[in-house]
Amino acid sequence: MEINLISDTVTKPSPGMLDAMMSADVGDDVFKADPTVNRLEEKVANLFSREAALYFPSGTMTNQTAIKLHTNPGDQLICDKYAHVYNYEGGGVSFNSGVSCKLVDGHRGMMTSDQVVEAINPPDFYHSPLTSLVCIENTTNKGGGACWDFSELVRIKEVCQKHGLAYHLDGARIWNALVEKGETAKQYGELFDTISVCLSKGLGCPVGSVLVGDKEMIDKALRIRKILGGGMRQAGFMAAAGIYALDNHIDRLADDHKKAREIGTLLQSLPFIKKVEPLETNIIIFEINDDYFSAEDFIQKLHKKDIHIIGMGNNKLRVVTHMDYTDEMHETLLKTLKNL
Ligand SMILES: *Cc1c(COP(=O)(O)O)cnc(C)c1O
């Protein structure tokens, strides 16, 4: 039995999801004539109480489109040093938008409103790049699935308003935060100019992300998606998976979180684990005590038992729980770790 915990993107469509996909009513979405894509976009827009939404092939493309929407070449955006937009989008910020990043030294991928204020370049000092956008990530990926304190997000919004900055949320795993903190999508919709959400992470779709915002913004996003090559034809087959996931796969994230906590608690008790980072959702980041073995040895030991996890650099390892990680796999994993 293969146990794959490298990411929550390794899931395959469930039978119910496959049925929904196979029976989807489709059309050519480049002509905006795919009824299922239109239905998904409307559903996500409503969920966040916003005017409009647009379906994309990836979360990288939704983020990159948002950055393009909110900036001009030469501008600077503010984000945490762990941000996905900075670390894991291939340098797209500079490639696509001609923008640089002012990195904030936050905590587990999260910054304070004071840090954001400090990171803003004075707009009348024309020698430095013009600050035009603040990007937030919730939950944080490199930060180990950490969830923001909502009141801090409100304070940063106030900073953005005061300084005329756009406010974007990379909500690839916002669903995990909503479930864990008992928050609503509407709360987030009210706060941010644009929100990017992934359907292909914890929600278990094969592909797909959605960008949410007001109508004028999303009309512009349609042109940028075209330029980036993100227009798809009968995408309703995929969008149907998204609708199914929104209806069926959000609440169950609590189970991923519970399993993650159980793994974290066990790891904490093992002599060869030096440290487990605080754990809130479905991502567990931990360090190996190299008096016992190296991180690479640990990965190989598990690999031999058909258990797969990945390194994050600096002797840190990552485990991510997800929909296809069953109770049986969970028992096997816990037993294997205990006997390692
Ligand atoms: C996965 C992820 C994305 C988008 O990734 P794609 O693989 O392009 O869909 C964006 N932000 C965060 C925080 C992510 O984890």
The ligand as an SDF file (V2000), in Angstrom:
LIG
                    3D

 15 15  0  0  0  0  0  0  0  0999 V2000
   -0.2040   25.3700   -4.5680 C   0  0  0  0  0  0  0  0  0  0  0  0
   -0.1810   26.8000   -4.2300 C   0  0  0  0  0  0  0  0  0  0  0  0
   -0.4350   27.7870   -5.2050 C   0  0  0  0  0  0  0  0  0  0  0  0
   -0.7610   27.5080   -6.6360 C   0  0  0  0  0  0  0  0  0  0  0  0
   -0.1730   26.4340   -7.1780 O   0  0  0  0  0  0  0  0  0  0  0  0
   -0.5090   25.7360   -8.5550 P   0  0  0  0  0  0  0  0  0  0  0  0
    0.2450   24.4780   -8.4210 O   0  0  0  0  0  0  0  0  0  0  0  0
   -0.0160   26.6380   -9.6130 O   0  0  0  0  0  0  0  0  0  0  0  0
   -1.9890   25.5270   -8.6560 O   0  0  0  0  0  0  0  0  0  0  0  0
   -0.4180   29.1050   -4.7920 C   0  0  0  0  0  0  0  0  0  0  0  0
   -0.1750   29.4210   -3.5240 N   0  0  0  0  0  0  0  0  0  0  0  0
    0.0420   28.5180   -2.5720 C   0  0  0  0  0  0  0  0  0  0  0  0
    0.2540   28.9570   -1.1620 C   0  0  0  0  0  0  0  0  0  0  0  0
    0.0640   27.1630   -2.8840 C   0  0  0  0  0  0  0  0  0  0  0  0
    0.2950   26.2720   -1.9340 O   0  0  0  0  0  0  0  0  0  0  0  0
  1  2  1  0
  2  3  1  0
  2 14  2  0
  3  4  1  0
  3 10  2  0
  4  5  1  0
  5  6  1  0
  6  7  2  0
  6  8  1  0
  6  9  1  0
 10 11  1  0
 11 12  2  0
 12 13  1  0
 12 14  1  0
 14 15  1  0
M  END
$$$$
